[in-house]
Amino acid sequence: MNFSHWLSLVGLGLAVGMLFTPFTATPNPSHAKLTALKTGESVLERAMPAVDVRFAEDSDEVPDFQRHVGPLLGRLGCNGRSCHGSFQGQGGLQLSLFGYDFEKDHQALSAGGTYRVDLEDPEDSLILTKPTDPEDHGGGQRFAEDSWQYRLIKNWIAGGAKDFKSNVRLSELKVLPSDILSQPEQVDQLSVIAVWNDGTEEDVTPLSRFQSNNPQVASIDENGKVVGGDRGDTHLIVFYDNAVISVPVISSLNHSPVKPKMPFANPTAIDQLVMDKLDRLGIQPSPTVGDLAFLRRVSLDIAGTLPSPQEIRGFLADTSPDKRAQKIDELLETDAYAAWWTTFLGDMTGNSSRQLANVAYGDMAAKGWYQWLHERVKENVPYDEIVRGIVLSNSRTDEETLEEYSTRMSADFQEGKADRFADSPGMPYYWMRREFQTSDTLAISFAHSFLGVRIQCAQCHKHPFDQWTQDDFKQFARFFSGVSVKQPQRAAAGEKEALEAIFEKLEIDPSKVRGGNLRRQLSQKARQGEVVPFAELNVGPPRKSREELKAEQESMKQAMEQKQSQMQVDSDDEMMGGNATTKTDPKPDAKNRKKLTRAQRRELQRKQQAKRRAQQKRNRYYSDAILLGGDGVALSDFADARVPAMNWLAHEENPYFAKAIVNRVWARYFGLGIVEPADDLNLANPPSNGPLLEYLADGFVENGYDLKWLHREITNSHIYQLSWETNETNEHDRRNFSHAIPRRLAAEVVYDAITMATSNDEKAASFQSQMDARAIAIPGTVSQQNRRRGGNTMNFAMKLFGKSTRDSSCDCDRSAQTSLVQSVFMKNDRHIFEQIRHQDGWLENLTAGGVDSEKAKAESKELARAKAKLKNQQKAFRKARNNGNSKELERLKRRIKAVETRISTIQKAISKKKQESQDKLVIDEVITEAWLRTVSRFPTEAERARCRTYFESDPDKRNALTGMMWALLNTKEFIVNH
């Protein structure tokens, strides 16, 4: 593939930031090249003067619709969403939203006779009289009668109101200066130069639209005048035609010409790239954290798990100079790492139990999806191979029959062997989600999951912050138009008899039992060990939608009617003495038709009908499509249209694929992405540190899409290990990674942290290796049931703390927001107290007189049996009393008294041992252990003193310990990663 024409940025350099550019082998004329120049005097000198200069006085120049009129309407706000750009339009005039469909806009302005655009008397045109009348125009006065805007539009109308149809297209947009070093109240002026494919250059500043991503740092008015504000950095965004370009602005705190000394010994590439930006801003980073804070942070980030007290003590005792790097490597080999980052990929790709309800029975599909990803994360399969296995997946192999497929899937369901699905070469459930079964929704999901791009806006109109048009969206969606789901009751071509045989054996008639009833019966049969049919992914030729086919048929019908009308006109002309050569001669077949036998005519008719049907069948499918930003693809060259999309996706020069995953992983470690939001890579949302993103993406590709390389590269950097405590230079920085930003723990990690902190030593030490009942290992999404309606505590907590619902193509389905209800849960919910006082937990182990000993366990079991026996005897006593059986009542009274005596004896013995155990407690050791279990550090002397006082005030040490653990679990330090 030739990438010599790949659109790129020019002149931004590596110092500030790089925009995302289209990936293409053949330039798409609808996508302009974006350029920002350091110096622009020569560019301005050779460019055509701006229209506000050329139309300042009366002129004979006739403006161009695409170059001048369309952009001016956008600049004036005429095609905004609250005006004529809305779906219903305003005042009978509807323009394309944001004004990038020039043909549609020209037709809208030209429709309705001459009142809107009056060619005979331009000044009477409504597009001039309305915007100049503040009372009659709902949008108010947009320009005055003596303005350059008025003269520009008037000259266009006087020149015939010509449309934009020509071969001239915008090929490049230049903005100067390329970046701005600003100070408070400093004024700068942006100039925008459009370069057209015929070589013409024009100053289009008055026709461009401007916005600031942070007006507090730098504001910009409608004319491109920039005024410096607070210290910090941001980007200015310029819009013209279909182009979007950003200009970085830095307002520095550093007034010294001497570059600060690198604060880190042996800095990594990440450290250097971040410090380059911080030096320009005059920001000093916070110091790196100590060993305890590092261990807690990296354990939670990599493994979603708190470090155990034993692990903390071992790490502190280790004197190796590279023990942090060793700990990172150790964590990357744990089962907890594989589980937590499988959950990350499940969020990203949308493994939703609810959306897979119609695909398999029970939670089988979500579990299979999880296990397939988990196996590959655990084995560190390259990321591009993981994605390829998803994108190009199929439900069954080419050699597998329907019966074999049904037998295999039924056996997995019956035996609960979701892990066997991990051996499948592909993971088709991604394509089979209930809410993503049109080519449009699949395109949106694909772009979000693997490109980090939100293209859903372009489904209806031009993307407001990127280059994607509605046509770009429709072309891209074609690659997924052949993907569909075949439900269990439907047979594929040639498999009707095999499916009927399966249903006959099940004694189910799918023509009589449908919908939910059919699913319930099939699920029941599967649980009974029967072979049942399963839904399948169906991948066929890319097919046009019914709406498109209907529109095409209507268009063909109109064309045929016009042709017949023209033929009638020609015939009438011939009859009136017109040119005889216009007469339509009969077709040769029609001349000879009378000579054919009836059988021959029928055969001829059959062939003609077959030819028409074949043509109609071909017309149902797309023959080509265009990838986002570039290449046109002949879909007929591929049996599976997803193949060229995957090849484009994983090509090393694709500007989105590597950046999307790198940015998301970075966001998980820092709480925000280099591009933020992390799933919104667009031209108007440039990275805060472009060279950093480029370095990580390039390194990720060069290292074979190795996810563990990426984790190591990030966590071994000094930047990752910075303290959250700020200094006077970085206290307001939230986007340049000069200090850590405390982050509330994810929902799954919160739940597991509570469990681990209150578990006995043996269980706590196994949290990195045992994933049973771990929240970070939930396969799909959790039930949304309220606990009063049968939902369990884990489901309730996951919902409360914002586990991803995986309902839409947005990373915002996961929430890290705090709320009052979360505080109430931590302070008052029964689950917290049950965990603290769990019979097999740490607290009970400390205070129950050796609860883990064999004798203590035997006593506890005996007590439980005695209580159960007492309950049964009390029930029998009530029954005997109701029956009036006095003899049985006396016998039961004696038995009940004996059991009560035994229970009392056991309880006294246990209580005595508990008291003896409490008396033996070394309070300082207990306090230390509690701190290590919850906040992963040793208590300060002040904290220790307060706890001693608290323990002295309560003679029941068990109650005191409960209160201390409750207080620690409710600290901010416990609930956040810092």
VEXDRENMI-536078 format. One record per residue (C-alpha): residue in one letter; y, z, x. Coordinates in steps of 0.5 Angstrom, whole numbers, padded with zeros to 4 digits, always signed. Each point is the difference from the previous one (the first is absolute). Last residue first. Layout:
N
AYZX ...
This chain:
978
H+0017+0091-0006 N-0005-0001-0006 V+0002+0003-0006 I-0004+0005-0005 F-0001+0006+0005 E+0007+0000+0003 K+0003+0000-0007 T-0004+0007-0001 N-0004+0001-0006 L-0007+0000+0003 L+0003+0005+0005 A+0002+0005-0006 W-0007-0001-0003 M-0003+0001+0006 M+0004+0007+0001 G-0001+0002-0007 T-0008-0001+0000 L+0000+0004+0007 A+0004+0006-0003 N-0005+0000-0006 R-0006+0000+0004 K+0004+0005+0004 D+0000+0005-0006 P+0004+0006+0003 D+0006-0005-0001 S+0007+0002+0004 E-0003+0000+0007 F-0002-0007-0001 Y+0007-0002-0002 T+0003+0004+0006 R-0005-0004+0004 C+0002-0006-0003 R+0007+0001+0002 A-0001+0002+0007 R-0004-0007+0001 E+0005-0004-0003 A+0005+0003+0005 E-0004+0000+0006 T-0001-0008-0002 P-0007-0002-0003 F-0004-0005+0004 R-0001-0007-0002 S-0004-0005-0005 V+0004+0002-0006 T-0006+0002-0004 R-0006+0001+0004 L+0004+0002+0006 W+0004+0005-0004 A-0005+0003-0004 E-0004+0001+0007 T+0006+0004+0003 I+0001+0004-0006 V-0008+0002+0000 E+0001+0002+0008 D+0006+0004-0001 I-0004+0004-0006 V-0006+0002+0004 L-0005+0001-0006 K-0005+0005+0001 D+0003+0004-0006 Q-0001-0006-0004 S-0007-0001+0002 E-0001+0007-0002 Q+0003-0001-0007 K-0004-0006-0001 K-0006+0004+0002 K+0001+0005-0005 S+0002-0005-0005 I-0007-0003+0001 A-0004+0006-0001 K+0004+0002-0006 Q-0001-0007-0003 I-0008+0001+0001 T+0000+0007-0003 S+0004-0002-0006 I-0004-0006-0001 R-0006+0004+0000 T+0002+0005-0005 E+0002-0005-0004 V-0007-0003+0000 A-0003+0007-0002 K+0005+0001-0005 I-0002-0007-0003 R-0007+0001+0000 R+0001+0007-0003 K+0004-0003-0006 L-0005-0006-0001 R-0006+0005-0001 E+0004+0003-0005 L+0003-0006-0004 E-0007-0003+0000 K-0003+0006-0004 S+0006+0000-0005 N-0001-0007-0002 G+0006-0001-0005 N+0000-0008+0001 N+0007+0000+0002 R-0001+0006+0005 A-0006-0004+0003 K+0005-0006+0001 R+0005+0004+0003 F-0005+0003+0005 A-0002-0006+0002 K+0007-0003+0002 Q+0001+0007+0004 Q-0007-0001+0003 N+0002-0007+0002 K+0007+0002+0003 L-0004+0006+0004 K-0005-0005+0003 A+0006-0005+0002 K+0004+0006+0003 A-0007+0002+0004 R-0001-0007+0003 A+0007+0000+0002 L+0000+0007+0004 E-0007-0002+0003 K+0003-0006+0003 S+0006+0003+0002 E-0005+0006+0003 A-0004-0006+0004 K+0007-0003+0003 A+0002+0006+0002 K-0007+0001+0004 E+0000-0007+0003 S+0007+0001+0003 D+0005-0004-0002 V+0004+0005-0005 G+0000+0004+0006 G+0004+0006-0003 A+0004-0004-0005 T+0007+0000+0003 L+0000-0005+0005 N-0005-0005-0003 E+0003+0001-0007 L+0007-0002+0003 W-0004-0006+0004 G-0003-0003-0006 D-0007+0001-0003 Q+0002+0004-0006 H+0007-0004-0001 R+0005+0005+0000 I+0006-0005+0003 Q-0003-0006-0003 E-0001+0003-0007 F+0008+0003+0001 I+0002-0007+0001 H-0004-0003-0005 R+0003+0004-0005 D+0007-0003+0000 N+0005+0005+0001 K+0004-0001+0007 M-0003-0007+0003 F+0000-0003-0007 V+0007+0003-0002 S+0003-0004+0006 Q-0004-0006-0002 V+0004+0000-0007 L+0006+0001+0004 S+0000-0006+0003 T-0001-0003+0007 Q+0000-0008+0001 A-0006-0003+0005 S-0002-0005-0006 R-0005-0005+0001 D+0001-0006-0005 C+0006-0002+0004 D-0004-0004+0004 C+0001-0005-0005 S-0005-0006-0003 S-0001+0004-0006 D-0005+0006-0003 R-0003+0003+0007 T+0001+0007-0003 S+0002+0002+0007 K-0001+0008+0001 G+0007+0003-0003 F-0001+0007+0001 L-0001+0002-0007 K-0005-0006-0001 M-0004+0002+0005 A+0000+0007-0002 F-0002-0001-0007 N-0006-0004+0003 M-0002+0005+0005 T+0001+0005-0006 N-0005-0003-0005 G+0002-0004-0006 G-0004+0002-0006 R+0006-0001-0005 R+0003+0007+0002 R+0000-0002+0007 N+0004-0006-0002 Q-0003-0007+0001 Q+0003-0005+0005 S-0007-0001+0003 V+0000-0001+0008 T+0001-0007+0003 G-0005-0003+0005 P-0005+0003+0005 I+0003+0007+0001 A-0001+0001+0007 I+0006+0004+0002 A-0001+0004-0006 R-0006+0003+0004 A-0006+0002-0005 D-0005-0003+0006 M+0004-0002+0006 Q-0004+0004+0005 S+0003-0002+0007 Q+0007+0002+0001 F-0001+0006-0005 S-0006+0003+0003 A+0004+0006+0004 A+0003+0002-0007 K-0007+0001-0003 E-0003+0004+0006 D+0007+0004+0000 N+0000+0002-0007 S+0004-0004-0005 T+0007+0002-0002 A+0004-0004+0005 M-0005-0006-0001 T+0001+0000-0008 I+0008+0000+0000 A+0000-0005+0006 D-0005-0005-0004 Y+0005+0001-0007 V+0006-0002+0004 V-0003-0005+0004 E-0003-0004-0006 A+0007+0000-0003 A+0004-0002+0007 L+0003+0006+0004 R+0008+0000-0001 R+0003-0003+0006 P+0005+0003+0005 I+0004-0005+0003 A-0001-0001+0008 H+0006-0001+0004 S+0003-0006+0003 F-0004-0005-0004 N+0005-0005-0002 R+0001+0000-0007 R+0002+0007-0003 D+0005+0002+0005 H+0005+0006-0002 E-0002+0005+0005 N-0001-0005+0005 T+0007+0002+0005 E+0001+0007-0002 N-0008+0002+0002 T-0006+0000-0005 E-0006+0004-0001 W-0006-0005-0003 S-0002+0000+0007 L-0003-0006+0004 Q-0007-0002+0001 Y+0000-0007-0003 I+0006-0002+0004 H-0004+0003+0006 S-0005-0006-0001 N-0007+0002+0000 T+0000+0000-0008 I+0002-0007+0000 E-0004-0004+0005 R-0006+0004-0002 H+0000-0001-0007 L+0002-0008+0001 W-0006+0000+0005 K-0005+0003-0005 L+0002-0005-0005 D-0002-0006+0005 Y+0003-0006-0003 G-0003-0004+0006 N+0004+0004+0006 E+0005-0006+0000 V+0001+0000-0007 F+0002+0007+0000 G+0004+0000+0006 D+0004-0006-0004 A+0001+0004-0006 L+0002+0007+0004 Y+0005-0004+0004 E+0003-0004-0005 L+0001+0006-0004 L+0003+0004+0006 P+0005-0006+0001 G+0002+0000-0007 N+0002+0007-0001 S+0003+0002-0006 P-0004-0006-0003 P+0004-0005-0005 N+0000+0001-0007 A+0004-0006-0003 L-0005-0005+0004 N-0006+0003-0004 L-0005+0005+0002 D-0001+0005-0006 D-0007+0004+0001 A+0003+0005+0005 P+0006+0001-0004 E+0003+0001+0005 V-0001-0005+0006 I-0001+0004+0006 G-0004+0004-0005 L+0001+0007-0002 G-0004+0007+0000 F-0001-0001+0007 Y-0007+0000+0001 R-0002-0004-0007 A+0006-0004+0001 W-0003-0003+0007 V-0006-0002-0004 R+0004-0004-0005 N+0004-0003+0005 V-0006-0002+0004 I-0004-0003-0006 A+0006-0004-0002 K+0002-0002+0007 A-0007-0003+0001 F+0000-0004-0006 Y+0008-0002-0001 P+0002-0005+0006 N-0006-0004+0000 E-0001-0002+0007 E-0006+0003+0002 H-0004-0004-0006 A-0003+0006-0005 L+0004-0002-0006 W+0000-0008+0001 N-0008+0000+0001 M+0000+0005-0006 A+0004-0005-0005 P-0004-0006+0003 V-0006+0003-0002 R+0002+0003-0007 A+0000-0007-0003 D-0008+0000+0001 A-0004-0007+0000 F+0006-0002+0004 D+0003-0007+0002 S+0002-0001-0008 L+0005+0006+0002 A+0004-0005+0004 V+0005+0005+0003 G+0007+0000+0001 D+0003+0005+0005 G+0006+0003+0000 G+0003+0007-0002 L-0005+0003-0005 L-0006-0005+0000 I+0001-0007-0004 A-0005-0003-0004 D-0004-0006-0002 S-0005-0003-0004 Y+0001+0005-0006 Y-0006-0001-0005 R+0000-0002-0008 N+0002-0007+0002 R-0006-0001+0003 K-0004+0001-0006 Q+0005-0004-0004 Q-0001-0006+0005 A-0008+0001-0001 R+0001+0000-0008 R+0004-0006+0000 K-0005-0004+0005 A-0006+0003-0005 Q+0004-0003-0006 Q+0001-0007+0003 K-0007+0000+0002 R-0002+0002-0007 Q+0004-0005-0003 L-0003-0006+0005 E-0007+0002-0002 R+0002+0000-0008 R+0003-0007+0001 Q-0006-0002+0004 A-0004+0002-0006 R+0004-0003-0005 T-0001-0007+0004 L+0006-0002+0004 K+0004-0007-0001 K+0005+0004-0005 R+0002+0005+0006 N+0002-0006+0005 K+0007+0000-0001 A+0001+0007-0001 D-0004+0001+0007 P+0005-0005+0003 K+0006+0005-0003 P+0005-0003-0005 D+0006-0003+0003 T+0006+0004-0001 K+0006-0005-0002 T+0006+0001+0005 T-0001-0007+0003 A+0002-0002-0007 N+0007+0001+0002 G+0004+0002-0007 G+0000-0004-0006 M+0000+0005-0005 M-0008+0001+0000 E+0000+0001+0007 D+0006+0005-0001 D-0004+0004-0005 S-0007+0000+0005 D+0005+0003+0005 V+0002+0005-0004 Q-0007+0002-0003 M-0002+0000+0008 Q+0005+0005+0001 S-0002+0004-0006 Q-0007+0000+0003 K+0002+0002+0007 Q+0005+0006-0003 E-0006+0002-0004 M-0005+0000+0006 A+0005+0004+0004 Q+0001+0005-0006 K-0008+0001+0000 M+0000+0000+0007 S+0005+0006+0000 E-0003+0003-0006 Q-0007+0000+0004 E+0003+0003+0006 A+0003+0006-0003 K-0007+0001-0004 L-0003+0000+0007 E+0005+0005+0003 E+0000+0004-0006 R-0008+0000+0000 S+0000+0002+0008 K-0002-0005+0005 R-0006+0002+0004 P-0001+0001+0007 P-0008-0002+0001 G-0005+0005-0001 V-0001+0007+0002 N-0003+0005-0005 L-0001+0007+0002 E-0006+0003-0004 A-0001+0005-0006 F-0007+0003+0000 P-0006-0001-0003 V-0005+0005-0002 V-0007+0002+0004 E-0003+0006-0004 G+0000+0007+0004 Q+0002+0004-0006 R+0007+0001+0003 A+0000-0007+0000 K-0002-0001-0008 Q+0006+0006-0001 S+0005-0005+0003 L-0002-0006-0003 Q+0000+0004-0007 R+0007+0003+0002 R+0003-0007+0002 L-0003-0004-0006 N+0004+0006-0005 G+0006-0001+0004 G+0001-0008-0001 R-0006-0003-0004 V-0007+0001-0003 K-0001-0006-0005 S+0000-0006+0005 P-0002+0005+0006 D-0007+0001-0004 I-0003+0006+0004 E-0008+0001+0000 L+0001+0001+0008 K-0005-0005+0001 E+0003-0005-0004 F+0007+0002+0003 I-0003-0002+0007 A-0004-0006-0003 E+0007-0003-0003 L+0003+0001+0007 A-0005-0004+0004 E+0000-0006-0006 K+0008+0000+0001 E+0000-0001+0007 G+0001-0007+0001 A+0008+0001+0000 A+0002+0007+0000 A-0003+0004-0006 R+0005+0005-0004 Q-0003+0007-0002 P+0002+0003+0007 Q+0007-0002+0000 K+0002-0006+0005 V+0006+0002+0003 S+0005-0005+0003 V+0003-0003+0006 G+0002-0007+0000 S+0007+0001-0001 F+0001+0004+0006 F+0003-0006+0005 R+0004-0002-0006 A+0004+0006+0001 F+0003-0002+0006 Q+0003-0006-0003 K+0003+0004-0006 F+0003+0005+0004 D+0003-0005+0004 D+0003-0004-0006 Q+0003+0006-0003 T+0004+0001+0007 W-0002+0004+0006 Q+0006+0001+0005 D+0001+0007-0001 F+0004+0006-0003 P+0001-0003-0007 H-0006-0004+0000 K+0001-0006-0004 H-0002+0001-0008 C-0006+0001-0004 Q-0006+0001+0005 A+0005+0001+0006 C+0001+0007-0002 Q-0007+0002+0001 I+0000-0002+0007 R+0000+0007+0003 V-0002-0001+0007 G-0005+0004+0005 L-0004-0006+0002 F-0007+0003-0002 S+0000+0004-0006 H+0007-0002-0003 A-0001-0008+0001 F-0007+0001-0002 S+0002+0004-0006 I+0006-0005-0002 A-0005-0006+0001 L-0005+0004-0005 T+0005+0001-0005 D+0002-0007+0000 S-0007-0003+0000 T-0002+0004-0006 Q-0005+0006+0000 F+0003+0005+0003 E+0000+0006-0005 R-0007+0001+0000 R-0002+0000+0007 M-0005-0006+0002 W+0004-0003+0006 Y-0001+0007+0004 Y-0007+0001-0002 P-0002-0006+0004 M-0002+0004+0006 G-0003-0004+0005 P-0006+0000+0005 S-0004+0005-0004 D-0002+0005+0004 A+0005+0005-0002 F-0003-0001-0007 R-0006+0004+0002 D+0005+0006+0000 A+0000+0000-0007 K-0007+0002-0001 G+0000+0004-0006 E-0007-0001-0001 Q+0001-0004-0007 F+0006-0003+0002 D-0003-0003+0006 A-0006-0002-0003 S+0004-0004-0006 M+0004-0003+0006 R-0006-0003+0003 T-0004-0002-0006 S+0006-0003-0003 Y+0001-0004+0006 E-0007-0002+0001 E+0000-0002-0008 L+0006-0005+0001 T-0003-0003+0006 E+0003+0002+0007 E+0000-0006+0005 D+0007-0001+0000 T+0002+0007+0001 R+0002+0004-0006 S+0006+0004-0002 N+0005-0005+0005 S+0005+0002+0005 L+0005-0004+0003 V+0006+0004+0000 I-0004+0007+0001 G-0004-0002+0006 R+0006-0003+0003 V+0004+0006-0001 I-0005+0004+0004 E-0001-0005+0005 D+0008+0000+0001 Y+0000+0007+0001 P-0005+0000+0005 V-0007+0004-0001 N+0001+0007+0002 E-0007+0002-0001 K+0003+0006-0005 V+0005-0004-0003 R-0005-0005-0001 E-0005+0004-0004 H+0006+0004-0003 L+0002-0007-0003 W-0007-0002-0003 Q-0001+0007-0002 Y+0007+0001-0004 W-0001-0007-0004 G-0007+0002-0002 K+0002+0007-0002 A+0006-0004-0005 A-0006-0005-0002 M-0005+0006-0002 D+0005+0004-0004 G-0004+0000-0006 Y-0003-0007-0001 A+0003-0006+0003 V+0006-0005-0001 N+0003+0002-0006 A+0002+0007+0002 L+0003-0003+0007 Q+0007+0001-0002 R-0001+0007-0002 S-0004+0002+0006 S+0006-0003+0004 N-0001-0003+0008 G+0007-0003+0000 T+0000-0004+0007 M+0005+0005+0003 D-0002+0006-0003 G-0007-0001+0002 L+0002-0002+0007 F+0003+0007+0000 T-0006+0003-0003 T-0004-0003+0006 W+0005+0003+0004 W-0002+0007-0002 A-0007-0001+0000 A-0001-0003+0007 Y+0005+0005+0003 A-0004+0006-0004 D-0007-0003+0003 T+0003+0001+0007 E+0000-0005+0006 L+0008-0001-0001 L+0001+0008+0001 E-0003+0000+0007 D+0004-0006+0002 I+0006+0004-0002 K-0002+0006+0003 Q-0002-0003+0007 A+0008-0003-0001 R+0002+0007-0001 K-0004+0003+0006 D+0003-0005+0005 P+0002+0006+0005 S-0006+0003-0001 T+0001+0008-0001 D-0004+0001-0006 A+0000+0007-0003 L+0006-0002-0005 F-0005-0005-0002 G-0006+0005-0001 R+0004+0005-0004 I+0002-0005-0005 E-0006-0003-0001 Q-0003+0007-0001 P+0005+0001-0005 S-0001-0006-0004 P+0004-0006+0001 L+0003-0003-0007 T-0003-0006-0003 G+0002-0007-0002 A-0003-0003+0006 I+0005-0004+0004 D+0007+0003-0003 L-0003+0007-0002 S-0003+0001+0007 V+0006-0003+0004 R+0005+0005-0003 R-0004+0006+0000 L-0002-0002+0008 F+0007-0001+0001 A+0003+0006-0003 L-0005+0004+0004 D+0001-0004+0007 G+0008+0001+0000 V+0005-0005-0003 T+0004-0006+0003 P+0007+0001+0001 S+0005-0003-0005 P+0003-0007+0002 Q+0007-0001+0002 I+0004-0005-0004 G+0005-0004+0003 L-0001-0006-0005 R-0002-0005+0006 D-0004+0006+0003 L-0004+0001-0006 K-0001-0008+0000 D-0003+0000+0007 M-0003+0007-0001 V-0005-0003-0006 L-0002-0006+0004 Q-0001+0005+0007 D-0004+0005-0004 I-0004-0006-0004 A-0002-0003+0007 T-0002+0007+0003 P+0004+0005+0004 N-0003+0003+0006 A+0005+0006+0000 F+0004+0000-0006 P+0008+0001-0001 M+0002-0007+0003 K+0007+0002+0003 P+0006-0002-0004 K+0003-0007+0001 V+0007+0001+0004 P+0005-0004-0004 S+0002+0007-0004 H+0002-0001-0007 N-0006+0002-0003 L+0000+0001-0008 S-0001-0007-0002 S+0001-0004-0006 I-0005-0005+0000 V+0000-0006-0005 P-0006-0005+0000 V+0002-0007-0003 S-0005-0002-0005 I-0002-0007-0003 V-0002-0003-0007 A-0001-0007-0001 N-0001-0004-0007 D+0007-0002-0001 Y+0004+0005+0004 F-0001+0008+0000 V+0002+0004+0006 I-0002+0007+0001 L+0003+0006+0004 H-0005+0004+0004 T+0001+0008+0001 D+0001+0005+0006 G+0003+0006+0001 R+0007+0004+0000 D+0004-0001-0006 G+0004-0005-0002 G+0002-0007+0003 V+0004-0005-0004 V-0003-0007-0001 K+0003-0006-0003 G-0005-0005-0003 N+0005-0003-0006 E-0004+0004-0005 D+0001+0007+0004 I-0004+0003+0005 S-0001+0007+0001 A-0003+0003+0007 V-0003+0007+0001 Q+0001+0003-0007 P-0001-0007-0003 N-0008+0000+0002 N-0004-0006-0002 S+0007-0004+0000 Q+0001-0006-0004 F+0003-0007+0000 R+0000-0006-0004 S+0002-0007+0003 L+0004-0005-0003 P+0007+0002+0004 T-0004+0001+0006 V-0003-0008+0000 D+0003-0002+0006 E-0003-0007+0001 E-0005-0004+0004 T-0002-0007-0001 G-0006-0002+0004 D-0004-0004-0005 N-0005+0006-0001 W+0006+0004-0002 V+0003+0006+0004 A+0003+0006-0004 I+0005+0004+0004 V+0002+0007-0002 S+0005+0004+0003 L+0000+0008+0000 Q+0007+0004+0001 D+0000+0006+0003 V+0005+0006-0001 Q-0001+0007+0004 E+0001+0006-0005 P-0005+0004+0003 Q-0003-0004+0006 S-0004-0006+0001 L-0005-0003+0004 I-0001-0006-0004 D-0006-0005+0000 S-0001-0008+0000 P+0008-0001-0001 L-0001-0005-0003 V-0005-0003-0005 K-0003-0006+0000 L-0004-0003-0005 E-0005-0006+0001 S-0004-0006-0003 L+0004+0000-0007 R-0002-0007-0003 V+0003-0007-0001 N-0005-0005-0003 S+0004+0000-0006 K+0000+0002-0007 F+0005+0006+0000 D+0003-0002-0007 K+0006-0004-0001 A+0006+0003-0005 G+0003-0007+0000 G+0006+0001+0006 A+0004+0003-0005 I-0005+0005-0002 W-0001+0002+0008 N+0008+0000+0001 K+0001+0005-0006 I-0006+0004+0003 L+0004+0000+0007 R+0007+0001-0003 Y-0002+0006-0004 Q-0003+0003+0006 W+0006-0001+0004 S+0004+0004-0005 D+0006-0003-0004 E-0004+0001-0007 A-0002+0007+0002 F-0007+0003+0002 R-0006+0004-0004 Q+0004+0002-0005 G-0004+0005-0005 G-0008-0001-0001 G+0001+0000-0007 H+0005-0006+0001 D+0005+0000-0006 E+0004+0005+0002 P+0000-0001+0008 D+0001-0008-0001 T-0001-0003+0007 P-0007+0000+0000 K+0000-0003-0007 T+0005-0006+0001 L-0004-0002+0006 I-0007+0000-0002 L+0002-0002-0007 S+0003-0007+0003 D+0007-0001-0003 E+0002-0001+0007 P-0005-0006+0001 D+0003-0004-0005 E-0004-0006+0000 L-0006+0003+0003 D+0000+0006-0004 V-0005+0005+0003 R-0002+0005-0006 Y+0003-0003-0006 T-0003-0007+0002 G-0006+0000-0004 G-0005+0006+0000 A-0003-0001+0007 S+0003-0001+0007 L+0001+0007+0002 A-0007+0001-0002 Q-0003-0006+0004 H+0004+0002+0006 D-0003+0007+0000 K-0007-0003-0001 E+0001-0005+0006 F+0003+0006+0004 D-0005+0005-0001 Y+0002+0005+0005 G+0006+0003-0004 F-0002+0007+0000 L-0003+0000-0006 S-0001-0007-0002 L+0006-0002-0005 Q+0000+0001-0008 L+0006-0002-0004 G+0000+0001-0008 G+0005+0006+0001 Q-0004+0004+0005 G-0007-0002+0002 Q-0006+0003-0003 F-0004+0001+0007 S+0006+0003+0003 G+0004-0005+0005 H+0005-0001-0005 C+0003+0007+0001 S-0004+0007+0001 R-0005-0003+0005 G+0005-0004+0004 N+0001-0007-0001 C+0008+0000-0001 G+0001+0005+0006 L+0006-0003+0003 R-0004-0001+0006 G-0006-0003-0003 L+0005-0005-0004 L+0003-0002+0007 P-0007-0001+0003 G-0002-0005-0006 V+0007-0004+0001 H+0000+0000+0007 R-0006-0003+0004 Q-0004-0001-0005 F+0005-0003-0005 D+0004-0004+0005 P+0007+0000+0000 V+0004-0006-0001 E+0006+0000+0005 D+0007-0003-0003 S+0003+0006+0001 D+0006+0005-0003 E+0001+0006+0004 A-0004+0006+0002 F-0006-0005-0001 R-0001-0001+0008 V+0001+0007+0002 D-0004+0004-0005 V-0005-0006+0001 A-0001+0002+0007 P+0001-0004+0006 M-0005-0005+0002 A-0003+0003+0006 R+0001-0003+0007 E+0005+0006+0002 L-0004+0005-0004 V-0006-0001+0004 S+0004-0001+0007 E+0003+0007-0002 G-0007+0003-0002 T-0002+0005+0005 K-0006+0005+0000 L-0003-0005-0006 A-0004+0002-0006 T-0005-0006-0002 L-0005+0000-0006 K-0004-0007-0001 A+0001-0002-0007 H-0006+0000-0005 S+0000-0006-0005 P-0002-0005+0005 N-0006+0003+0001 P-0002-0001+0008 T-0007-0002+0001 A-0004+0005+0005 T+0003+0006-0004 F+0001+0007+0000 P+0007+0002-0003 T+0004+0005+0004 F+0000+0008+0000 L+0007+0002+0003 M+0000+0003+0007 G+0004+0006+0001 V+0005+0004+0006 A-0001-0002+0007 L-0005-0005+0000 G+0004-0006-0001 L+0003-0002-0006 G+0002-0007+0003 V-0005-0005-0004 L-0005+0002-0006 S-0006-0004-0001 L-0003-0005-0004 W-0006-0003+0002 H+0001-0007+0002 S-0005+0000+0006 F-0005+0004-0003 N-0005-0006+0000 M-0007+0002-0003 
